[in-house]
């Protein structure tokens, strides 16, 4: 009885938000008090964290039939996600009170926003497969109504329509996965799923195909290549919606992979799909991101890249690092969107101009050697061995490339030994933070994650190919700094700014451009090239246009 009551504590957070949603849409309460419900969610998540710390993993009795239904699960993973969502929800609700001030439909917006946050909280608290499915779908539907809040914005409506179609395919994939799992183990209880996978040794055909369908659902939910276009096009939605989408709802994909980590760790096919799709998406989106003049579009590609990286890490099998990255990215992206307007004002006021110089071979070599030395030092201190911790070393290799690029760029831009020492110190601090936080996340989530195991040969090979590809791109980017742009480089920049037209091709595949209402969007590749070329000429004459976009 005591355990049953304790599991109901975190349920108060979404219940309060749902009650507020009803009051807000009816107009019986002032919507300016929305942040109070967000603050209550933070307090409830704090109490729930204490419950897990004191009593361990808890799960409420099933409210359902034949092993399927509703059940609240309290463990380290669900509380980590609940705490993150509660903090983000409070910040977004508080920001929205000023953002929507004076809007006639303010109550409707707050009702939809509160309902969306509540559905995400119920998703991460799910202890049963059916509950995961129900709130997976509900979060998508709630988001759709937030995206179309301003129906006078055609681009937002078109993007929401595209997202709705992609989400339904993801829903069907998740339905298929849950059906196969239920056929295999005869219950929807998550604990029983973990036990069945551990005792089975090898996955049967039901579980194998379920893992593949789970990957498809996660990929579609997190806007991975080539279905990422809708996320780039929702920049016309209200800023609080963008913050909630990029900092919260996109994380459902990596969360699904970590929640089913016991199953995914045994599926070589599923892990390979995550490495290939996540790795390529992260590479593609990060390159395209560098060419975007629009703040919100750039943040959109940034989110696509970060979600790809999170899924890539899940494919490596380092699930603790994936959750660490999800949490860090969520707070960073929420701040980026909520402060995007002031960031533009700051750039205008400061008129920052950096002179990029082409780095010499010596500087590149010294920077890379310095970062490698730091990385090897921490690997030694943490007792990491290549044979046992291959996946963690692959994750660390990505960190090494990022730090190397940072050092080379800082040294080439400033050109002094002090800039080298400063960037080297930053690299040391970042590497130390990564190892410490990853160790902390692993210790925190150890009861909910599978035991570390040596990856399959195919996974090792795919991991090495991804890392080598990253190295080549980083090297090209570093050596190209400060060089005069050639005609080929200019053309490549135009193509990259358009995302290599993948979104246009995807639009035609799903037929989202056939609607007469959106004829403006039905451009040929050549028309887009002509339009972007005109834009380039405008930017050359008036660089401030980039900020206004």
Protein Blocks (a to p, Z undefined) as FASTA:
>chain_A
ZZmmmmmmmmmmmmmmmmmmmmmmnopacfklmmmmmmmmmmmmmmmmmmmmmnopaddd
dddeehiacdddddfklmmmmmmmmmmmmmmmmmmmmmmgoiaklmmmmmmmmmmmmmmm
mmmmpcbfklmmmmmmmmmmmmmmmmmmpmmlmklmmmmmmmmmmmmmmmmmmmmmmmmm
mmmnopabfklmmmmmmmnopacfklmmmmmmmmmmmmmmnopafklmmmmmmmmpcfkl
mmmmmmmmmmmmmmmmmmmmmmmmmmmklmmmmmmmmmmmmmmmmmmmmmpmbfklmmmm
mmmmmmmmmmmmmmnopamlmmmmmmmmmmmmmmmmmmmmmmmmmmmmnopacddddddf
klmmmmmmmmmmmmmmmmmmnopafklmmmmmmmmmmmmmmmmmmmmmmmmmnopaklmm
mmmmmmmmmmmmmmmmmmmmmmmmmmmpccdddddfklmmmmmmmmmmmmmmmmmmmmmg
opacdfklmmmmmmmmnonommmmmmmmnopmmpmklmmmmccfklmmmmmmmmmmmmmm
mmmlmmmZZ
